[in-house]
Every structure is written in structure tokens, then in C-alpha cells.
Amino acid sequence: KKIKKMFEIFRYLVFVFFLFISTNSKALESDWSSGIESQVRLISASTKNNNESEIYVGLDYKLNDGWKTYWESPGDGGFPQEINWSNSINIKDVNIDWPVPNKFEILGMKSIGYSKSIIFPLKIKLIDPEEDTLIILDINYLVCEDICIPGNANLELLIPSGLGELTSHSFNLEKSISSLPKRNLKISFLNKAKTSLFFNEKFVMFKFEAEAKNYFSNPSIFLHTRYGLPVEEPTINYSNNFKKLNAIFKFDKNLIEDEEIETKIIISD
């Protein structure tokens, strides 16, 4: 009897163990794209859309050691990824969010982008949240090391409607979303931020002024415009207590014709 009872307990524990594993290993993902230097896939944090009109999925990039891909303002040498979602079903709009990049030099040129692995959150607006959604993406991108190689991926992912469960990708996707640059100063490390633009006969200068809630230590500042400007290190000046800074990006006036310029500035410290 004792042996039989121990066997029943063991069988019960094994059953609970495998039930736990299967419940927590659900995944909703596309296949990896083909490629030697880089691969990309689509991942979802939930098994269904939870009947929401707006959902997030992730573009999950995997790059071999030494290879880089590019931010939305890559500098002279590269180009940012381009996404065509026109063949998708039940999608109104797709917007890509860009995590904070890094600066690097490749093929003798300064560039901005990413290495190793990176997840780009995609904010997707649905036409009808009570219908299934088929995401079909045609992606063109560039990866570089000693040479540059264009990448192409055709990805498909079906997101069913209804109440879903978290997948094995939920933590990594939420981590990527939470690490995106904050657009609201109240929840950032800044008290104030201001931009201004100056011209003379030869140069255009973008000026960024900011005040930290504590102090600046070693900030990186990234500038994005639609002009594809070269990567320039700004001239940065600090107040005596390092609580305030002003940074100036300086470019040849021939590169820019407009006097009013839509600009995105990211600062990380």
C-alpha cells in the first residue's frame, strides 16, 4: 500500500509539473526569416487580441556578432527598415516605435542603430476588434559589418479575436515597450525641454535645452529629421551643477532648405 501510495503521489506531481510547463510555454509567433547574418520574426504578447481596437506585436531581430542595423535616422551609410503592410487583413494602421539606439562607426562612417537583438514594438490599429486579424508584412532593411547586405522578410501572423492568454513573448515585448523614450516629461528624468533653430549664411543649427530633475551624467542625444542628415556629435554645455544643458547640432545649410523643420530629439542618460 505504501509503495502504491508513493507512486500515486509521484504521478500527481509529474502531472502538475507538465501542466505548469505547457500552460506557460504558449507562443504566438511567425517563422524566422531566412538569412545568415540576420533573421527577423513577428511575436505577440497575447494568444488573441482581447477584443481591443489597438494591439502591440513585436518585430524581433536577431543579428550575428558584429552586425548592425539602423535607426530611423541612420546617418550617411545606411537606411532604416521599410515596412509594407498593405496586404494585411483587418488592419487600419501600423506604427513602428523605435527603441533608443546606439552610435557606432562602420565602414569609416558614423551611424546610429542596433546590434545583437532588438524588438521594435508595432502599434496596430484594427478595423474590427471582433474579427480575426492577419498581419502580413514585407520588410526591407540593411545590415552592415565589413560589408552591407540588404535584408528582406515576408512575415505572416494570425491574431484571433477574443480573450487571450499571455505568451512566452509577453515579458520581452513589454520590456521593449516600457524602455521606449518617454514622450511625457512628467514621467521622464527631465523637468524641462526646449528646441530652437538658427540659420546663418553657411550653417543651420538645432539647439536643444533641457533641465534634469537631478543632474546630467553622460547623456547621449539623437536627432531625427526627414532629411537624412549625417551623424554629428552635438556641442554640449552644462550649468555649474550639471542640472541644465544646451546642445547644438550644426549642419551645412545646403542640406536643408526649409525654415520650419519637424524634429525629433531623443536624450538618454
VENGIHU-V847327 format. One record per backbone hydrogen bond with DSSP energy under -1.0 kcal/mol. CO is the residue of the C=O (numbers start at 1). NH is the residue of the N-H. If there is no record, write none. Layout:
co,nh
CO,NH
CO,NH
This chain:
co,nh
1,5
2,6
3,7
4,8
5,9
6,10
7,11
8,12
9,13
10,14
11,15
12,16
13,17
14,18
15,19
16,20
17,21
18,22
19,23
20,24
26,168
28,44
37,64
39,62
40,33
41,60
42,30
43,58
45,167
49,52
53,126
55,124
57,122
58,43
59,120
60,41
61,118
62,39
64,67
68,144
69,114
74,112
82,140
84,138
85,88
89,134
90,127
93,125
95,123
102,113
104,111
106,109
109,106
111,104
112,71
113,102
114,69
116,63
118,61
120,59
121,97
122,57
123,95
124,55
125,92
125,93
128,131
133,159
134,89
135,157
137,155
138,84
139,153
140,82
141,151
143,149
144,68
147,145
149,143
151,141
153,139
155,137
157,135
159,133
160,49
162,50
165,47
167,170
169,173
170,174
171,175
172,176
173,177
174,178
175,179
177,180
184,187
185,188
189,213
192,211
194,209
196,207
198,205
202,253
203,200
204,251
205,198
206,249
207,196
208,247
209,194
210,245
211,191
211,192
220,268
222,266
224,264
235,248
237,246
239,242
242,216
243,212
244,239
245,210
246,237
247,208
248,235
249,206
251,204
252,255
253,256
264,224
266,222
268,220
